[in-house]
Amino acid sequence: MIDTTLRPVSAAETRPLRHRILRPHQRVEDVALPHDEDVDTLHLGAFVDGVMIGTATVHREALPGTTDPNAWRLRGMATEPDARRRGCGSKLVAGCVEHAKKHGGSRMWCTARETAKGFYDALGFATIGDPFDIPDVGPHYVMELTFS
């Protein structure tokens, strides 16, 4: 387990890590996400000794094909490679779940890279449907966590 501190950060603060880990083929300014600036969107940073080693964003968004106003989407989840499998990602997801619940959320969903599917499985997310491909990024799964 790595000793991380979580705190809210701005959308702009998430972009260098999102860029480096998730989309190095794009320009930093192109990794901005829809809803980044929505009033109830949360951007979390995970820090060790003042350095951000992980980030995640959660915002209101219905699961495709639904109109559920209590659904939240987890996006931009990025963790430095040397911090993986040490609790940082789990802490980030837990912080996002807490935020969604506090704002009336009943479930959270994400599009998980094939390489991250096991991580989300371990956190209790269920896979919805078949894998699909995001050009220049690779295979993904829609995954959902229902809050109890």
Sequence and secondary structure as in RCSB ss.txt:
>XXXX:A:sequence
MIDTTLRPVSAAETRPLRHRILRPHQRVEDVALPHDEDVDTLHLGAFVDGVMIGTATVHREALPGTTDPNAWRLR
GMATEPDARRRGCGSKLVAGCVEHAKKHGGSRMWCTARETAKGFYDALGFATIGDPFDIPDVGPHYVMELTFS
>XXXX:A:secstr
    EEEE  HHHHHHHHHHHH TTS GGGG  TTTT TT EEEEEEETTEEEEEEEEEE   TT   TTEEEEE
EEEE GGGTTTTHHHHHHHHHHHHHHHTT  EEEEEEEGGGHHHHHHTT EEEEEEEEETTTEEEEEEEEE  
